[in-house]
Amino acid sequence: AQYDTNVLENVIESCYDQLSKKLNGKFDAVPALFTEHLYDCPTKRDSIFELMFEKFGIPSTYLAPSPILSLYSSGRGSGIVIESGNSVTETLAIYEGYVIHDSIKRQDYGGATFSLNLKNGFKNKDIASQDNPEFIINLKNQCSLDPRVPSTDIQLPDGNVVAIDSSLVNESSKF
């Protein structure tokens, strides 16, 4: 996917407009923190810095990989981080704030794949709501992934309650 600096500029401009209203236009001393994915290209970083210093005139900015910030938010500098998004799940080890690059594992499996597998698991269950994306999202949020729990009762949009066998959810989450 191609990187669009205009989109980034519009988002940042909107944020700074809101910040300007809160601080009565006096945000020239406010630094900025950006997160980045592990595989972001240097061109993207350069355009962020250029935009922040030249257009917005901020005094400083910092760009950090999101897994490191996730670990820091728990009060740790070393550990294992699992990041799972819509289409990708990554695991990696971090030692004293530095990513151990040999430890990075990327799996093209995320929430969308889990939803699709869960939806496919309902094809033989004769549940009319299976084609409703909101139903699948709510189901993911309500179901237990604990294999020791045999089933979970879920209320369907039509008001009916069905017992969802945990094996269906557990099978959908395998990768």
C-alpha positions in Angstrom: 0.0 0.0 0.0 1.3 3.4 -0.9 1.8 5.9 1.9 -0.3 9.2 1.5 1.3 12.1 3.3 -1.8 14.2 2.7 -3.9 11.9 4.8 -1.4 12.1 7.6 -1.2 15.9 7.3 -5.0 16.2 7.5 -5.2 14.0 10.6 -2.4 15.8 12.4 -3.9 19.2 11.4 -7.2 18.1 12.9 -5.5 17.1 16.1 -3.6 20.3 16.4 -6.7 22.3 15.7 -8.4 20.6 18.7 -5.3 21.1 20.8 -5.1 24.7 19.8 -8.6 25.3 21.0 -7.8 23.7 24.4 -4.5 25.6 24.8 -5.7 28.9 23.3 -3.3 28.5 20.4 -0.2 28.2 22.6 1.0 24.7 21.6 4.4 25.7 20.3 6.1 24.1 23.3 4.1 20.9 23.1 6.2 17.9 21.8 4.7 15.1 19.8 4.9 11.3 20.3 4.2 9.0 17.3 4.0 5.2 17.2 5.1 3.2 14.3 4.8 -0.4 13.1 7.9 -2.5 13.1 8.1 -2.6 9.3 7.5 1.1 8.6 9.8 2.5 5.9 12.3 5.3 6.5 10.4 7.5 4.0 7.4 7.5 6.2 9.5 8.5 9.3 11.1 11.3 7.3 7.8 12.7 6.1 6.4 12.7 9.7 9.5 14.6 11.0 9.4 17.0 8.1 5.7 17.7 8.6 6.0 18.2 12.3 9.0 20.5 12.3 8.4 22.5 9.1 4.6 22.9 9.0 3.6 22.7 12.7 6.9 24.1 14.2 6.9 21.7 17.2 10.0 21.8 19.4 10.5 18.0 19.5 9.1 14.8 18.4 9.7 11.1 19.1 8.8 8.1 17.0 8.7 4.8 18.9 7.7 1.2 17.9 4.2 0.5 19.3 5.3 -2.8 20.9 7.9 -1.0 23.0 5.4 1.5 24.2 2.9 -1.3 25.0 5.5 -2.9 27.2 6.5 0.4 28.9 2.8 1.1 29.7 2.9 -2.0 31.9 5.9 -0.7 33.7 8.4 -3.0 32.1 11.3 -2.6 29.7 11.8 -6.2 28.9 9.2 -8.9 28.0 7.3 -10.5 25.2 4.6 -8.5 23.3 1.8 -9.9 21.2 0.1 -7.4 18.9 -3.0 -8.5 17.1 -4.9 -6.3 14.7 -7.5 -6.8 12.0 -5.3 -8.8 9.6 -1.9 -9.4 11.3 -0.6 -10.8 14.6 3.0 -10.3 15.6 4.9 -11.6 18.6 8.3 -10.3 19.6 10.8 -10.1 22.5 12.0 -6.8 23.9 15.0 -6.5 26.1 15.6 -3.3 28.0 13.7 -1.3 25.5 15.2 -2.8 22.4 13.5 -5.2 20.0 15.3 -8.5 19.5 14.8 -8.6 15.7 15.4 -12.4 15.5 12.4 -13.0 17.8 9.9 -11.2 15.5 7.2 -13.6 14.3 4.5 -12.3 12.0 1.3 -14.3 11.2 -1.2 -13.1 8.6 -4.0 -13.8 11.0 -6.0 -11.3 12.9 -9.5 -10.3 14.0 -10.9 -10.5 10.4 -9.7 -14.0 9.9 -11.0 -15.1 13.3 -14.4 -13.5 12.4 -14.5 -15.3 9.1 -13.6 -18.7 10.7 -16.3 -18.1 13.4 -18.9 -17.2 10.7 -18.0 -20.3 8.7 -18.4 -22.4 11.8 -22.0 -21.3 12.0 -22.9 -22.5 8.5 -24.1 -25.9 9.7 -25.8 -24.5 12.8 -28.7 -22.9 11.0 -28.3 -19.5 12.6 -29.8 -16.7 10.5 -27.6 -14.0 12.2 -24.3 -15.5 10.9 -24.3 -13.1 7.9 -24.6 -10.0 10.2 -21.1 -8.6 10.9 -22.2 -6.9 14.1 -23.4 -10.3 15.4 -20.0 -11.9 14.8 -18.2 -9.0 16.5 -20.6 -9.2 19.5 -20.1 -12.9 19.6 -16.3 -12.5 19.7 -16.6 -10.1 22.5 -19.0 -12.3 24.5 -17.5 -15.8 24.0 -15.0 -17.3 26.3 -11.8 -18.7 24.7 -11.3 -20.8 27.8 -11.5 -24.5 26.7 -12.6 -25.5 30.2 -15.9 -23.6 29.7 -18.1 -26.0 27.7 -20.5 -23.5 26.2 -21.6 -19.9 26.4 -25.2 -18.6 26.0 -25.5 -15.9 23.4 -28.6 -13.8 22.8 -29.2 -13.4 19.1 -30.5 -10.1 17.6 -34.0 -11.7 17.2 -34.1 -12.4 21.0 -33.4 -16.1 20.8 -30.7 -17.5 23.0 -28.4 -20.2 21.7 -25.6 -22.1 23.4 -22.3 -21.7 21.6 -20.0 -24.7 22.1 -16.5 -23.4 23.1 -14.9 -25.7 20.6 -16.4 -23.6 17.8 -14.7 -20.5 19.2 -11.5 -22.3 20.0 -11.3 -23.8 16.5 -11.8 -20.3 15.0 -8.9 -18.9 17.0 -6.3 -21.4 15.9 -3.5 -20.3 13.7 
